[in-house]
Amino acid sequence: MVKAPEEEHPVKAFGWAARDNSGVLAPFHFSRRETVEKNVKLKILYCGVCHSDLHSVKNETGKVTYPVLPGHEIAGIVAEVGSKVTKVKVGDKVGIGCMAGSCRSCENCANDLENHCPKMVLTYRSKYFDGTPTYGGYSDIIVCDEHFIICWPENMPLDAGCPLLCAGITTYSPMKYFRLDKPGIHLGVVGLGGLGHVAVKFAKAFGAKVTVISTAPHKKEEAIKNLGVDSFLAAANTMDGILDTVSAHHPIQPLLNLLKSNGKLIILGVIPKPLELHVFPLLSARKMVAGSGIGGMKETQEMLDFAAKHNITADVEVIGMDYINQAMERLEKADVKYRFIINIAGTLKDA
């Protein structure tokens, strides 16, 4: 027998969820697991609004089961810990990113790549090991295994820091893995949105020369004056690597022409249509097209600590929970610089 969301677990919770592919979010009563053994309960203070939240509530992937309660850039305070928790204590500032679980026993998990685990559990829009759906951070509380908790650096603000749990690790991880984190590297960043502006900040902290590649000329002044990029115009055969953060369909062939020999084009955006790729540029100059998503828990903590050391935060617009549907409409039009953050604790009111 299928239980109602508010009856699946013992702890009552409240948030905003979408019930159908209109994507409209509205107040939603549901329930969370008990805080047993290795579990940690967070009082959520802030939650970022990621572009994948928009994809999910509108079921643009075709794989969504409603209701959907989004949010995987979560920052808050530990409210309760299970009897075997050693990582954090009540009152600590912590975060939860895109993952809520993994098998913890496969080769990927053993190598701190829980994000590649075949049984990885998403923070929302997924099934937990007990078969119940996961609900995200557009809510008052959340319960999570301590392994998937991120310890919060003291000098990192909770509101402007929480987008780093998705946008930050999504850009930091490929820079590290593909060795684009060295001083003097020439890195291109395609798109100056939620991911792109954070990618610029990390690249500059690594000592890279950064060129923003955008079809929006009005972003040139913003990129150069406010974010400190070195160039807004790209020249052929000049870049060691390119991070492509754009989620809309676009040609990638022109980007390959910008790469030096042995250059790397890394796709980060979830592009809805298949890409068209001519192999000759790859063969003639040993260029690479690769993809990358989030990182594992160890790397995510490393990323946040690095960001705190270098004063890297996201540029955010803080909103109330009741503004979320207007925010989604604006996000669809790229009308935000550069990340909406919901003030959960200050504006989420039970209906």
C-alpha positions in Angstrom: 0.0 0.0 0.0 1.4 3.4 -1.1 1.5 5.9 1.8 0.9 9.6 1.4 4.1 11.8 1.6 3.3 13.0 5.1 2.9 9.4 6.4 6.0 7.8 4.9 8.3 8.7 7.8 7.8 9.7 11.5 9.0 13.3 11.3 6.7 15.9 9.9 8.2 18.4 7.3 7.0 21.2 5.1 8.2 22.7 1.9 7.2 23.7 -1.7 6.8 21.1 -4.4 5.5 20.8 -8.0 2.7 18.3 -8.6 2.7 18.2 -12.4 4.7 19.3 -15.5 3.4 22.9 -15.3 6.3 23.2 -12.9 4.3 25.4 -10.6 5.5 25.0 -7.0 3.1 25.2 -4.0 3.1 24.4 -0.3 3.6 20.7 0.4 3.4 18.7 3.6 5.5 15.5 3.7 7.8 13.6 6.2 11.4 12.9 6.9 13.2 9.9 8.4 14.1 9.7 12.1 17.6 10.9 13.1 19.1 7.5 13.9 22.7 6.3 14.3 24.6 8.0 11.5 21.9 10.4 10.5 22.0 14.2 10.8 19.0 16.5 10.8 19.5 20.0 9.4 17.4 23.1 10.0 17.7 24.5 6.5 18.5 28.2 6.3 19.2 28.8 2.6 18.8 26.8 -0.6 20.1 27.7 -4.1 17.9 27.5 -7.2 19.8 25.5 -9.8 18.8 25.3 -13.5 18.4 21.5 -13.0 15.5 22.4 -10.6 13.7 24.1 -13.5 14.4 21.0 -15.7 13.0 18.7 -13.0 9.8 20.5 -12.0 8.8 20.7 -15.7 9.9 17.1 -16.3 12.1 18.1 -19.3 14.0 14.8 -18.9 10.8 12.7 -19.1 11.9 10.7 -16.1 10.3 12.6 -13.2 7.8 11.2 -10.8 5.6 13.8 -9.0 5.5 15.4 -6.5 8.9 17.0 -7.0 10.4 19.0 -4.1 13.7 20.5 -5.5 16.8 21.9 -4.0 20.4 20.5 -3.8 22.4 23.5 -2.8 21.5 23.4 0.9 23.0 25.3 3.8 21.9 25.1 7.4 22.5 24.3 11.0 22.7 20.8 12.6 19.5 20.4 14.7 19.9 16.8 15.8 22.5 14.0 15.4 22.2 10.2 15.6 23.9 8.2 18.3 26.9 7.2 16.1 27.5 10.5 14.4 31.1 11.8 14.9 31.5 14.2 12.0 29.4 17.1 13.3 27.6 18.2 16.4 24.4 20.2 17.1 24.8 23.8 16.2 27.4 23.3 13.5 27.0 25.0 10.1 26.8 22.4 7.3 25.7 21.9 3.8 24.2 19.2 1.6 24.8 19.0 -2.1 23.5 16.8 -4.9 23.9 13.4 -3.2 22.1 11.8 -0.3 23.5 8.3 -0.6 25.6 5.7 -2.4 26.4 2.0 -1.8 29.7 2.9 -0.1 31.2 -0.5 -1.2 31.8 -0.3 -5.0 35.1 0.7 -6.6 33.9 4.2 -7.3 32.8 4.7 -3.7 36.2 3.3 -2.5 37.9 5.9 -4.6 35.9 8.9 -3.3 33.8 9.0 -6.4 30.4 8.4 -4.9 29.0 10.6 -7.7 29.7 7.7 -10.1 28.3 5.0 -7.9 25.7 2.9 -9.8 23.4 3.2 -6.7 24.0 6.9 -6.0 20.9 8.6 -4.5 20.1 12.1 -5.5 19.1 14.6 -2.8 15.8 15.0 -4.6 14.0 13.3 -7.5 15.4 9.9 -6.5 14.5 6.8 -4.5 16.2 6.2 -1.1 17.3 2.7 -0.2 14.0 2.1 1.6 12.1 2.8 -1.6 10.7 6.2 -0.5 11.3 9.3 -2.7 13.9 11.9 -1.8 12.8 15.5 -1.3 15.2 18.4 -1.5 16.0 21.7 0.1 13.0 23.8 -0.6 11.9 22.7 2.8 12.3 23.4 6.6 14.3 20.4 7.5 16.3 17.5 5.9 17.8 14.3 7.3 21.0 12.9 5.7 23.7 10.3 6.5 26.7 12.1 8.0 28.9 10.9 5.1 27.1 13.2 2.7 27.3 16.3 5.0 29.7 19.1 4.1 31.4 20.9 7.0 31.1 24.7 6.5 34.2 26.9 6.7 33.8 29.6 9.3 34.4 32.5 6.9 32.1 31.2 4.2 28.6 32.9 4.1 25.8 30.4 4.1 23.7 32.3 1.4 26.4 33.1 -1.2 28.2 29.9 -0.4 25.5 27.3 -0.9 25.5 27.4 -4.8 29.1 26.1 -4.6 27.7 22.7 -3.5 26.5 22.3 -7.2 27.8 25.0 -9.4 31.1 25.2 -7.5 32.0 21.5 -7.6 30.7 21.1 -11.2 33.3 23.6 -12.4 36.1 22.9 -9.8 36.1 19.1 -10.5 36.9 19.1 -14.2 39.6 21.8 -13.7 41.3 19.5 -11.3 40.8 16.3 -13.2 41.8 17.6 -16.6 44.8 19.5 -15.2 43.3 22.9 -16.1 44.1 24.3 -12.6 47.7 25.3 -13.3 49.0 28.9 -13.4 49.3 30.2 -16.9 46.7 27.8 -18.4 44.5 29.6 -20.9 40.9 28.5 -20.1 37.8 29.4 -22.0 34.4 29.5 -20.3 31.3 29.3 -22.5 28.3 31.0 -20.9 28.3 33.5 -18.1 25.5 32.2 -15.9 25.3 30.3 -12.6 28.1 27.8 -13.5 30.1 30.1 -15.8 30.6 33.0 -13.3 31.8 30.5 -10.6 34.1 28.8 -13.1 35.7 32.2 -13.8 36.4 32.8 -10.1 38.0 29.4 -9.6 40.1 29.7 -12.7 41.4 33.1 -11.7 42.2 31.7 -8.2 44.2 28.9 -9.9 46.2 31.6 -11.8 44.7 30.9 -15.2 44.2 33.3 -18.1 40.4 33.3 -18.7 38.4 34.1 -21.8 34.6 34.2 -21.6 32.8 33.0 -24.7 29.3 34.3 -24.9 26.7 35.2 -27.5 25.5 38.1 -25.3 27.7 41.2 -26.0 26.2 43.1 -23.1 28.0 40.7 -20.7 31.4 41.9 -21.8 31.7 44.7 -19.3 30.4 42.5 -16.5 32.9 39.8 -17.3 35.9 42.1 -17.5 35.2 44.7 -14.9 33.4 42.7 -12.2 34.8 39.2 -12.7 38.3 40.1 -13.9 38.4 37.9 -17.1 41.3 38.6 -19.4 39.3 38.6 -22.7 35.8 38.4 -24.1 37.0 37.6 -27.6 38.3 34.2 -28.5 41.0 33.4 -31.1 41.6 30.1 -32.9 44.2 27.7 -31.6 44.8 29.6 -28.3 43.2 27.7 -25.5 44.4 24.8 -23.4 40.9 24.0 -22.3 37.3 25.1 -22.5 34.5 24.6 -20.0 31.1 24.7 -21.8 28.5 25.5 -19.2 25.6 26.2 -21.6 22.5 23.9 -21.2 20.7 25.0 -24.4 21.5 23.3 -27.8 24.4 25.0 -29.6 27.1 24.0 -32.0 30.4 22.9 -30.5 32.4 22.7 -33.7 33.5 26.4 -33.5 34.7 25.7 -29.9 37.0 23.0 -31.1 38.7 25.4 -33.4 39.6 27.6 -30.5 41.6 24.9 -28.8 45.4 24.4 -29.1 46.7 21.0 -30.0 46.0 18.6 -27.2 43.2 21.0 -26.0 40.2 19.8 -24.0 36.6 20.8 -24.5 34.6 19.8 -21.3 30.8 19.7 -21.5 29.2 20.7 -18.2 25.7 21.8 -19.4 22.9 19.3 -19.8 22.2 19.8 -23.5 18.8 18.4 -24.5 19.7 17.3 -28.1 22.5 15.1 -29.5 25.6 17.0 -30.4 27.0 17.0 -34.0 30.7 16.3 -33.9 33.2 16.2 -36.8 36.1 14.0 -35.8 38.8 15.6 -38.1 39.7 18.4 -35.6 40.1 15.7 -33.0 42.3 13.5 -35.1 44.4 16.3 -36.6 45.4 18.0 -33.3 44.6 15.3 -30.7 41.8 17.4 -29.2 39.4 16.0 -26.7 35.7 16.3 -26.0 34.7 15.1 -22.6 31.9 15.5 -20.1 31.9 16.1 -16.3 29.4 16.5 -13.5 29.7 16.9 -9.8 32.6 15.4 -7.7 32.7 13.1 -4.8 32.3 14.0 -1.2 36.0 14.4 -0.4 36.5 16.7 -3.5 33.4 18.7 -2.6 34.8 19.4 0.8 38.2 20.3 -0.7 36.4 22.7 -3.1 34.5 24.5 -0.4 37.6 24.8 1.7 39.6 26.2 -1.3 36.7 28.7 -2.0 36.8 29.9 1.6 40.6 30.3 1.5 40.3 32.4 -1.7 37.1 34.3 -0.8 35.1 32.7 -3.7 31.4 32.9 -3.4 28.5 33.0 -5.9 26.9 36.2 -7.0 23.4 35.8 -5.6 19.9 37.3 -5.4 18.2 36.3 -2.2 14.5 35.7 -2.5 11.5 34.6 -0.3 9.9 31.2 -0.7 6.7 32.7 -2.1 8.7 34.3 -5.0 10.0 30.9 -6.3 7.6 30.6 -9.3 8.5 34.1 -10.5 12.2 33.2 -10.0 11.7 30.1 -12.1 10.2 32.2 -14.9 13.2 34.6 -14.7 15.7 31.7 -14.6 14.2 30.4 -17.8 15.0 33.8 -19.4 18.4 33.9 -17.8 17.3 37.0 -15.9 19.4 36.6 -12.8 23.0 37.5 -11.8 23.8 34.7 -11.2 22.0 32.5 -8.7 18.7 32.8 -6.8 19.0 31.8 -3.2 15.8 31.1 -1.1 15.9 32.4 2.4 14.2 29.3 3.8 14.4 30.0 7.5 13.2 33.6 7.1 10.3 33.1 4.6 9.1 29.5 4.6 5.7 29.6 6.4 3.6 26.5 7.0 0.3 26.7 5.2 
